[in-house]
Amino acid sequence: MLATLNPDVEVSVHPGELSEEFLTAFQVVVLTESPLEEQLRIGDICHTKGICFIVADAKGLAGQLFCDFGDHFVVHDPVEGDPLCATVQHISQGNPGIVTCTGADVNRGHHFSDGDLVMFSDVEGMVELNGHEPCPVRVLDAFRLEIGDTSTFSPYRGGGRVLEVRPHQEHSHEPLRQALAMPRIQARSSTELLRSRSLHAAFRALHAFCQERDRLPRPRAPVSSLPATSHSQLVPPTALPLPLCPQEDAERVLELARELGTALGPVDEGVVRAFASVSAGELCPVASFIGALAAQEAMKAITGKFMPLDQWFYFDALECLAVEGAAGLMPEDCTPRGSRYDGQIAVFGADFQEELGRQKYFVVGAGAIGCELLKNFAMMGLAAGPGGDITVTDMDTVAHSNLHRQLLFRAADVAKPKAEVAAAAVQLMNPDIRVTAHQAQLGPGTEQLFGDTFFQQLDGVVSALDTLTARAYLESCCIRSRTALLDTGTEGARGSVLAMVPPLSRPLEPGSDPTDGSFPVCTLRFFPSAIEHTLQWARDEFEGLFQLPAESMNRFLGELPEEPARWEGLAVPEQVRRSLEERPRDWGDCVRWARRHWQLCYHNSIVQLLHDVPPSHETSPGVPFWSGDRRCPHPLTFDPGNDTHLAYVEAAAHLLAHTYRLPSCGDRAATQDVLCHMVLPPFVPQDRRYVPTAEGMEEVEETLEPGQLLELVQELAQWKQELGGDTEMMDPIHYDKDDDLHVSFITAASNLRAENYGIPPADRLTSQHIAGRIVPAIITTTAAVAALACLEVYKLVWRCRDLRCYRNSNLFLSQCLLLRVQPLPASTYWYRGKEWSCWDRLEVRAIGEDGQAMMVQELLAWLQEEHGWTVTKLLRGSTMLYDGEEDKEMRAWQQAQRLSDGMERSAEPQQLELQYVCAGDELEDACPPLLCTLP
């Protein structure tokens, strides 16, 4: 199974002893569920031989992680994210010198911090800075940095980039034998440190208990008042009651913990007892979480990227034991049943396992997090019993780039619907699980499939979406139906889980819009200064060449009258005119078009620009135009032997052939032959072709000669007839970040543009990520986030009504840091002398005596009778249903209308949310929503 995940990774099984001779062949050794004696022996060998050593263990609701990377472990890149980079606008001569700069985005600033080390490149004039040793900066403001003495340097003339330099760091780790006695544990508070030290002692005591009695402690026993604060969570440690394990086993584990933990101070007895009470259990989410952290530490050991753990990490979710129902479990509830779920039954009992099987859940998204969630649900037995069901939807299909982090997919699944493949994969893992897959995008267009009735019958929803728009829509559905929602997300080594539990917690806050990668048009067209600019320009080129013209052509031809008599005077869009004029007949025409477009973009347009604004141009006396963010460009000369030049022509020709439905040619020699026989006329720049504007420059559009329109329409009609009358004459190409040809064009187009402006090029992978606006995703983060979400699912299955048991989580794997906090309680407000929760609403079955939707008058009467409120305005969205300020005749007409008037008929009852204003509401800030159920 493991080998099938990636055929390029060699996987072998070693049945023999882990001897010193065997271990020396490895760079990293990871031990899981290993006896302490074996951990110590192998830890000594690894430390002596310079082998990075990791211990990962999970017992019940707690986990342990230990790292020893040796005495002199070098971290090459300690911080997550790319090094900071900014464009230089000016550098003063002085002691200290002042650097004025901006970021890649206009007006964004530099984002450097005091003490950051920087280097300079491409500086004109003050060339002494180029390649100079890294120097520290002092931040003056968002745009100015103070550096060292520049008073003896040459005067600054223009250009330049300032780049952050991250120095290597060296870390020293103690071997396990020493670290066990005096552990270095990451903790943010004394409370957190006490809990982690108690877990450290508890794990050691558990090893001693197992050696002494050759078994784990028996699960469960009577309830005692014990703390339930899990690792890194900001909740008072004595807030919740937790159960005990059988007295003999529990007291023996506690006694051993006291003996082993004396050097570290007193242990939290409640934590140790709770840990022991479920240590015989095995939970998929806890194992997944600890495994994900261990895998990330192994990656740190191999790559030297990110800060390694120093040296112990402890995690627990013992708050799961404090929920009503779990707290009263007895040993007989948790005894083995000979079931695949015995490890989970040992923690939560057999009745809980049956309840898990009855759950109805909705997983939105079958990508990286969605795959991990579904895998965990299958292992947990969620929806694996009578009445249970998991609905999963994802509109995407499997791509090659998904295979490195979406474990349910294989190479043979590429181009298949993600949801269907994922559902089939987890049903192989657990044949009892019930999964319904849809290839549909959640939104207003799929309300017939995922409407109010669908959401109301769910036990919970888990979001694995990657856009704020989709998340906001899903949240609105869950808020309207008052369905619990777990929102998950990752970005690189960071991840989060947010719990929305009606009516306990506050609804989720809408996410802030991330940077969308858009830049001013003048920057993209004339003044790029960073690779992000040229990549966005290349994306715009792709859309403007291979998508929009084809869409415009198809739209125009779909509306073109059949009768020639109606053609005269018909306006032809500019894009349609150009598509017709540039229409290729064969592969050679496609190559020639691509070559001409190369000449236009990378030579002619640059020559024209420099003709209009020469390199010596000054905006005012002594102030050069080409300075700061404005990098002076230079034209390129086409070279058929240049790989980038040829890659651009080939990719553009293939894409053009596709849009015109022509066969392509993969023979590079044939393409080069066409290029060698091409002779382009020399370009002569025109005066005042470009007109300066406030935003930069604007191109003067050419106009058509009178009479050309009719001729073009006739030619289009003939082309349409040649294709058999098919209105879809061209194939628009939408950019796909996973399509090799699309990425090839974007990469070549961007790097050629970067060469024009002296911007360092980007490799294919970097170009793919930036142009595709791909949020970095790694499987360690997605696995950890899905595991944390599943721990919250346990509480929802218990139907826990104590908000103190729930956790919002923020994870930073680059630092091995986990922050878990209680969700905010539901907010309240006052309306008409009464306190209302944000979840409260007025609900009415708005069906009249005739079985049809209520009339407005009936609803107004209901509000008056039930609440004593006199409604002066009633609205459905922006539609005014009733306005008390209208004249008597209009009010009577409004009152006689039905609530459903103007709405589309639905096969199922509809929930209509109305807004209203009552007499005397002038001083009220808010009012409870009014939900009407229509027939």
N, C-alpha and C positions, 0 to 999 in steps of 0.2 A: 504493500500500500504506500509506504513512504517513498519508495523508489519511483513510483508512477507520478508523483507530484512534479518531479523535474528529472528527466532522463539524463541530464548533464551532470547530475550529482551522484557520485559513487556511494552507495549504501551497502555496508557489509555487516555481518553478525559475527561477534567474537564470543564463542561459548566458554572460553577458558578463563583462567585467573587473570586479574588485572595486575600483572607483575610490573616491576620497574622497567624491565626490558621492553615490554609491550607499550607502556605509557610514554616512553621517550620519543615515540614516533609522532606524537601529536603536539599541536600548538595550544589547544584548549581541551580541558577535560571537564565534563559536567557530570556530577553525581546526582541521581534522584532517588528518593526513598531508600537511602542507604543507611546501614547501621553506623552509629557514631564511631565505632572502632575502625571500620573501613574508611570512613571520612578522614579520620586522623592519619591513618597509614598512607593513604593516597595523597592527602594534603601535604605531608612531609616530603614525599617523593617529588611532587609537582613544584613545590617551593624551591627545593634544592636544584632541580633541573631547569628552572626558569620557565615552567609550563603554567599558563594561566589556569586557575582552578576555581570552579564554581560548584556550590552546593545548593540544590533547590529541593524543597520538601513541602508537602501540603498534608495537613491532618484536619479533617472535618472542616471547620469554618476558619481555619488559620493557615498561614503559610510563612515560610522562612526562606531567605536567600542570603548567601554568603559568597564573597568574591575575594580571591587572593591572586593578584596579577604580578606579584613579585616585588623585589626591592627597588627596581628602577624602571617602572613602566612609563613609557612616553606617550602622551596624548598629543596627537598632531593637530586636531581640530576640536577644541573643547566646547565650542558654542554652536548651537543649532542655527541653521540658516546661512545664507551666503554672506561673505564679508561685505561691509558697507562700502559704497562707492558713490562719489559725487563729482560733478563737473566744476572745474575751476573757472571763475569769472575774472578774478583779479588777485594778485599777490603783491603786497607792499614790500618795499625795501626798508628794513628797519630791524631793531632788536627789542622785542620780538617782531617777526613778520606776521602780517595779518592776511589770511586766506579767505576770500569771499567765494562762496560756492553754493550750488544747489544740488538737489538729487536728480534722479532720472525723471521724476515728475516735476513739472513746472510748479514753483512756489512751495515745494514740499520741504525744503531745507535739507540738511545733511545727515541728521540723526546720529552724529558721532557723540561720544561722551568724554568727559575729562579723563586723560590718561591713555586713551586709545592710541595705538601705534599706527602710523600711516606712511605710505610711500607715494611718490609722485611719478607720473609718466606723461609723455606728449606735451610737456610744457614748452612753449616757445618763448625765447628771450632769456628767461631765468632758467637756463638749461642745467645749472648746477644741481637743481632739485631732482632731475630725472635720474632714477637709479640710485639716489642717495640712500644711505642707511635709514631704516625706519626711525621716525622721530615721534615723540609723544605730542598730543595736541591738548590745548585748553580751549573749552567751548566758551565763546563770547555771547553768541546768540544762535538762532536757528540757521543762520546763513554765514556766520563768520567763525573762523578758527584761528587760534594763536599758535604759531610754531616757533622754531628757534630763530637764531640770528640770520637774517637775509640781507643785512646792510651791505655786505661786500659782494653780493651776487649781481649778475647782470640784470638790467631792468626787465620786468615782465612785459611781454608783447601780446600773448594770447594763448588760448587752448589750455589743455592740461586736465588730468584726472587725478583724483586723490582716492587711494584705495586702502582700506583697513588691512593691517597685517596682524594676524593672530599668532603670537609666539607659542612654541611648543611648551608643554608642561610635563614635569616628571613627578610621578607619584610612587609612594612606597607603601606596600601592604605587608602586614604580618601574616605568618603562617597560621593555619586554623588552630593549631595547638595553643599558641599564645593568644590568638584573638578570641578563643572560646572563653578564656578566664576573664579577660578585660576587653569586652567587645566595644568597638567603635560603631555606634548606631546613629544613623541620621535621624534627628528629631528637631522639631521646631518649638517645642515647649517642654516644660518640666513634666506636665501631665502626660504628654505623648511619650517622653523618654521613660517614665515609670511604667507605662503600659508595655512598651517594647521590651524593656528589661524583664518584665514579668513573663512575657512570652518567650524570651530567651531562656529564662530559667525553666519555664514550662516544657519547652522542647527538650532541654537537657534532662529534665526529670522524666519525661516520657521515654527517652532512650534508656534511662536507668531502670524504669519500671518494666519495660519490655525485656531487658536482659535478666531482670530478677524473676519475672513470672512467665516469660516466653509468650506473651500475648499483650494486646492493647487493653486499656480500661474498658469495662462494660459500659454501654451507653445509658445515659439518663437516670433520673431519680427525682426525689421531691424538690420543690421550688425553694430557693433562697434569694435574698435580696443582694444582687451582685451588679457590678457596673457593666455597661454594654457599649462603651465608647470604642469604636474601631480605630485602627491606626490612622493617624493624621486627621481625625475628624474633630471639629470644634463643638463638642457637646459635653455638658457636665458629666463627669465619669460615674456619678452615683445616681443617674436619672432613672434607670430601668431595672426591673427584676429579671434574674436569669435562673435557670434550673441547675441542680446539682447532678452529678453522676452517682452511682451506687457508693454508699459511704466508704466502704473498705477501700475500693479503688481510688476514689477521689481523695481521701485523706492521705493515702500513701503517696500519690502523685504530689500533693501539696507539701507533704513532709519532705520529700526528696527535693522539691523546688526550693524550700526554705534552706535546706542544707547547701544546695549548689549556688544559691543566689545571695549568700551572706556578704560576699565581697562587693556586690553591686548595691547593697542596701536592701530594705524590705521589699517583698513582692506584693502585688495586688492579688490577694487570695481569691477574690471573686473571678478575676480573669483566669487564674490557673484552674479553678474548679470548672468554670464554663468550658474552657479549652479541653479539659480532660473528659467532660461529659459527652463530647461529640468527636473525640480524637479517633474513634474507630470508624468514623464515617469517611466517605470519599465523595466529593462533590465536583462535578465537571467544571463549574464556573471558577472555583478556587484553583483547581489544577491548571485551568487555562490561563488564569491571571498570573500565577507564579511562573508557569512555563513561558509566557510571553516576556516577562521581565528577565528571566534567565537567558532567553534567546537574545534579547537586546544587549545584555551584558556580554554574551559571547561575541556578538558583532563588534562591540567596543574593543574587546580583547584582540580580535583579528585585525580591525581596521585602524585602531587608535583614534577613532572619531567619537566625540562626546566624553563627558566625564564618567569614569567608572564608579561603581558603588563603593563607598568607603564606610565599612566593609560589610555591615549587616543591614538587612531590611526585613521588617516584620509587618505582616498584614493580617487583619482579622475582620470578619463580618459577624461577630458574635451578637450584634444587635438583632440578627435574624431570630435568635432564640427568645427574644423578649416579646414577640408578637403574641396576641391573644390566641390561644390554641396550642402554640408551640411550647409556651411556658409550662403547661400542665401535663406534658407527655410523661408517661411512665416507662420503665424498662421494657415491659411486655409490648408496648406500642412500637418499639424500635428493634425488636429481635429480627434476625434474618428470616426471609420467606423463601429462599432459594430463587430469588428474582434477580434480574439484571440490575435492578434498582436498589439492592440491599445496602449499598454504600450510602445512598441518599435516605433510605428508610431509617438507617441508624441515626441520622440527624433529625429528620422531620416526621418520622412515623409512617405507618402503612396507610392510614386514612388520608394523609396529605398526598401520598403518591397517587391515590385514586382521584383526588381532587385535581391534581396536575393533569391527569389524563382527560378530564372533562373540559378543560379550558378551551376557549375560542379566542385566538389571537390574530392580529393583523400585522404582518411585517411589510413595511413599505420600503422597497429597495432590496435587490438581491446581489449587490456588489460586494465589496470587501467586508464591511461590517455585517451586511445581510447574510453572507455565507457563514460567518462565524456564529451569528445568532441562531440560524437554522441548525447548524451542527450541534450547538449546545442544547437547543430544544429537543433534538432527537435523542441525545444522550440522557437528558433529564427525564424524558418521557412526557413532555408537554404535548397535549392533544393526542396521546397514544391510547386513549381509552374511549369508552362509549360516549358519544355526544361531542367529543373534542374535535377541533379543526384549526389548522393554521392556514390563513390566506396570505399569500405572498404575491406582490405585483412588482414588475419592473418592465419598463418599455424597451430596455436595451437588449442587445445581443452580446454574446461572449466575444471578446477581442483578444488578440495575442497578448497585448499589454496587460490584460487582467490576470494572466496565469501566475504571476509572481506573488500575488497577494490574495487571490480568491480561490481557496483551497478546494472548493467543490467542482471546479472546472478543469478540464483536460484539453489538450490540443485538438482532439477530435470534436470538441464541443464548440469550436470557433464558428461564429455566425449563427449559432442556435440561440433561442430566447433564454436569457439568464434565469428567469423565474422557473421555467419548466425544467431546465437542466439541474438547478439547485434542488428543486422539489424531488426529482427522481433520485438525486444523489443521497439525500437524507433518508429517503424511504428505503434505500439499500442498507443504510446504517441501522435503521430501526423500522422494520416492516409494519409495526403497529401504528406509527405516526400517520396522521391524516393531514395532508397538505393539498391545498387548492391553489394552483398557479394561474396567474393572469399576466399577459403582456400588454398592460394598459398603464397610461400615465394618470396618476391621481390628479384630479382637477375638476373644474366645473363641467367639462365635457364628458366625464365618466360618473356623474351623479346617479344615473340609473343603475350602475353597477355598485358603486360605493356611496349610497345615499344615507340619510338619517337612520332608516330602519337597520341597515347593515351595521352602522357604528353602534347603535343602541344595544344590539345583541352580543357585542364583544365584551370579553373580560379585560382586554388591554390591547394597546397598540404600541409597537416599537418602530421608531423612525430610524431608517438608515439612509437618509437622503443627503444629497450633496449640493442642493441649491436652497437659498433662503426663501425664494418664492414658494417652492413646493412645501417646505417646512411650515411656513406661515399658513398655507391653506390647510395642511393636515391638522395643525394646532386648532384652527377655527372649527374644523369638523369635530374634534374631540371636545372642545369647549362647549359647542352647541349640544352635543349628545351626552356630555358629562362622563366621558370615557377616559380612563387612566391612560397616560401617554408617557413613554420613556423616549426621550430624544437623545440620539447618539451622534457623535461626530469626531472626526480626526483630521489633523493636519500635520503631516510628518510624524514626529515623535510626540506630538501633543494630542490629547483626546479628552472627551468630556461625555458625561451622562447626566441628563437633567430629568428629574422626576416631576410629573404633574399628576397629582392624586386628588381628584375631586371628591368631596368638597374641602379636603384638608389643606392642600397647599395652594399657593398663588399660581394663577395661570402663567405659562412661560412668557418671558419678555421677548418681543420681536428682536431678531438678530440685526446687528448693524450691517449696512451694506459694505462689503469688502471693496478694495480698490478693483475697479473693473478693467484696468489696463488701457483705458482710453486716454488719449493725449490730444492737445490742440491740433487742428488740421494743419496749421502753418508749420508746426514742429515736424509733423510726419512728412510733409511735402517738401520742405525746404531746409529745415534746421535740425535734423536728428543729431543727437549727441550721445546716445546710448543704444545698446543692442536691442533694448525693449522697444525703442522707437522704430528701428528698421524691421523688427519682426511684426509689429503692428501694421506697418506700411505693407509688408508682404502679405499679411492676412487680408488687408483691404484690396490689394492687387488680385489675390485669388478670387475673392468675391466679385470684384468688378470685371474680371476677365471670364470666369467660368461658371458663375451662378446667375448674376443679375441679367446679363444680356440674354441668356437662354430663357429665363423666366419672362422677361419682357417680350421676347419674340413669341413664345407660346401664348401669352396673354393676348397679344395683339392679333395673332392669327385666329385665336378662338373667337374673337369678336369681329373678324373681317367679314363683310357681307359677301354672300355668294354671287350676287348680281353685279357684273362689271359696271352697270350704269350708276351704281352707288359708290364707286371708288373715288370719283373725282372730288377733290376737295378734302379727302380724308387725311388727317394729320398722322404722320409716321414718327413715332418716338425716335430720339437720337440713337439709343442703344439698338433699336431694330435696324435702322439705316446702316450703322457700322457693322452689325452682324451679317447683313446681306452683302455689303461691300467686301468684307474680309472672308466670306464663305470659302473654305478650302474644298478642293475636289478630290485630293488624295493625300497620302502621307507626306509627299514632297512639299505640297502647299503648306501643310502644318509646320514643317520644319522651317520653311522660309518665313512664315508668319512669326514664329518664335524668335528667329534670328533678328527680324526687323524690330520686334518689340524689345529685345535685348538692347539693340542700338538706341532706340528711343529712350529707354529708362536710364541706362548707365553711361551713355555718351551724349546724345543730342540734348536731352533736357538739362544736363549739367553744363554743357557748353553754352546753352541759351541762358541759364541762370547766371553764369559768370560774365556773360556779355551784358546782361542787365545790371548786375551788381558785381563789378570787378573786385578782385582780391584787395585792391588798394582803396576801395570805396570807404568814405568816412560819413558817419551819420551827422557829425558836426566837426568842425576843425579840431584835429588831434584825437578824435574818437573813432577808431576803426569799426566799420560795420561788422566784419567777420572777427568777432572776439567773444569770449565767454562761452555761452551755450551755442552760439552760432559758429560752427566749425566750417571753415572754408573747404568746399569739395574740390575734387579733381575728376575729370572724365576718364573712363576706362577704354581700353582698346581691345576689341574682341580677339581672342586667341583660341582657335579650335583645338589646340593641344592642352588648354587649361581645363582641369577637371571640373572646376566650379562653373566655368562658362558653358561647358558642354552639358553638365548636369542640368543647368537651367533650361537650355534649349530643348533637351530631350523631355524633361518633365512637362514643360509648357506645351510642346507639340503633342504629347500623349493626351494631356488634358483637353486641348482644343479638339483633337480627333474624337474624343469621347463625347464632347458636347454636340458635335455635328454628326455623330453616329457613323464615323468613318473607321475603318480598320487601322490599327497601329502597327508599327514595325519596331521590333526589338533589336534590329541589327545596327549596332553603333557605326559600323563601317559605312552602311548605306546613308546614315544621317550625316556623317562627316563628308561623304561624297557630295551630298546636296550643298552643304555649307561651303565646300571648296569652290564650287561653281557659281556661288553667289557674289555679285558685285553691287555694292550699295553706293549710291551717289554721295559725294561729300556733303556734309551738313553745313549750311550757311545760316548763322543765327539771324533772327529778324529783330528790327528795332521795335521796342515797346510792345513785344508780344505779351509780356507780363506786366501787369499794372500794380504798383504798390498799394496796399490797403492797410487799414488799422491793424488787422490781424496778421499780416505778412504780405502775401502776394496773391493775386487772383488772375487766373488765365482768362483771356478774352475768348468767348465762344465764337465758332464759325457758324455762319448761317447758310441755309440751302438756297440754291438758285431757284427762281420761279419755274414751275413746271416739272421739277425733279420729283416731287411727291407722287404724282400720278405714275410716272415711270417706275418708281420703286414699288409701289403697290402692285403694279402689273407683274413685276418680277417675283414678288413674294407669292402672288397667287399662282404663278406658274410653278414655283418651287413646291408649294403646298400640293398642287395637282400631281407632281412627280412622285410625291411620297404617298399617294393614294388617298389624299384628303385627310390624313391624320393631323389633328390639331396640335399634337405634341411633336413639333418638328425638331426640337432640340432637347438635349438632356442636361438640365441644370446640375451642377456639381456642388454639393454642400461640403464644406471643409470637415474632414474627419481626422482627428488627431492620431488615430490608429492606422490610417491608410499610408503605406510607404510612399506611394507616388505623391500624395498631398504634402507629406512632410519633406520629401525631396525638393519639391518646388519652393516651399516656404523657406527652407534652410538655404538653398542656393540664392533665391531672390533677396533674402535678408542680408546674407554675407556679402553679396555684390554691392548692395546699397551701403553696407558698413564700410567696404573698401573705398567707395566714393568719398566717404567722409572721414576716413582715417580712424574708424571705430574698430576695436578688436573684434574679430568674428566669434561666433558661438558654434559649438559642435552640434551635431544632429540631435542628440538627446536633450541638450539644453534648449535648443530651438523648439523642439517638440513640446517641451514642458511649458515654455513661456507662451508660445503661439497658441497652444491648445488650452492655455489657462488651467493647466493640470495642477490640482492641489496635491502635493507630495503625499503618498500613502505607502505605509509599510505594514507588513502583516503582523508584526509584534504589537503595534499600537492598536490595530483593529481587533486583534484577539483579546487584548487586555480590556478594551472598552466594551466589547460584547460580553465579556465575563462579568464586568461590573454591572452591566444592565441586567444580566440574568439573576444576579443576587437581589436586585430590586423586584424582579418578577416573583421570586419566592415570597416576598412580603405581600405583593398584590394577590397572589394565590391564597394566602392566609386571610385575605380581606382585612388586612391590618388597618385599624382606625386610629393609630397613635402616630402622629407625624414624626415623633422623635425616633422612630425606627427606620425612617427612610433617609436616603443619602443622595445628594448631588455630588458628583465626583469630577475632579479635574486632574489629569494625569500628565506628567512631564517625564517621558522615558529617558530623555537625554540627561536628566539629572537624577533619575530613579526617585522621583518625588510624586507623592499622591496626596491630594487634598480632598477630604470628604467632609461635607457639611450638611446639616439638616436643611431641607427646603424651607423657604419662607412660608409662614402660615398665610392662609387666605386673608386678603385684605377686606376691610369692612367700610361701610359708609352709612350716613344717616339720610333717610328720605321720609318726609312727612311724619317726623317724630318717632321713627323706628329704625333700629340698626339692621342693616342688610349685609350679607356676605356677598363677595363678588361672584359667587356661584348661584345665588338666589335668583329666581326668575318667576314671573307670573305665568302659569300654564293654564290654558283653557282648551277644552275640546270644542273647537269652533264649528260645531255641526248643528244646524237648526232642526226644528221639529220635522221638517220635510226631508231630512237626510242630506240636504245640500249645505254648502258653506254658509256660515252665519252672514247675515247682513250687518253692515256697519252699525246700524242702530242697535241690534241685539248685543253686539260686543260692548258698545258704550253703556248699555243698560247693565250688563254683567259687571263691568268695572264699578259702576255706581252702587249696585246692590252688594257686591262682595267686599269692596274696600271703601265705599263712600267717596270715590274720586270722581270729580266732574272733569271729563276730558275736553280740552279746548282744541287740540290738534292731534290727528292720528295719521301716521305716515308709514308707507311701505317702501323703504329705501328712499328714493327721491320723489316718489309719487305721493301726493297729498290725498288721503282717503277721506279726511274730514277736517274742516276748518271752521271753528266756531265764529270767526269774524266775517264769514260770508253772509250774504243776505238770506232771508228765510227760505226762498225758493231753492237756492243752490244747496243750502244745508239739507233740505228735505230730499233733494235728489241724491246727495252724497250718502245720506243715511240709508237710502233704499238700495244702494249698491251692495253686492256680495264681496266678501273679502277675497274671493278667488277671481273676481273679474279682471281680465287682462293678463291672467297667468295661464301657462300651458298646462294642459291636463296631464295627470300622472297616474300610473297604474297602482301606485301605493299611496298611503296617506302622506301628506306633505306637512312639514313644519314651517310655519311662516313667522318670522321675527318682525315685530312692529315696534315703531318708536311712537312716543306719545308725550304730550304736555298737558298737565292738569292745571286747573285754576289754582292760583296761589303758589305756583312752582318758581316764581321769580328768584327766590333765595336758595333754591335747591341746586346742587352741583351735579347730581346723577340720579338716575331712577332705575329700578330693576327692569330687565328686558321683559317684553311681553311675547310669549310663544304660543302661537295658535296652531293646533293640529287640525288640518283640513281633511275632508273625505277624499 
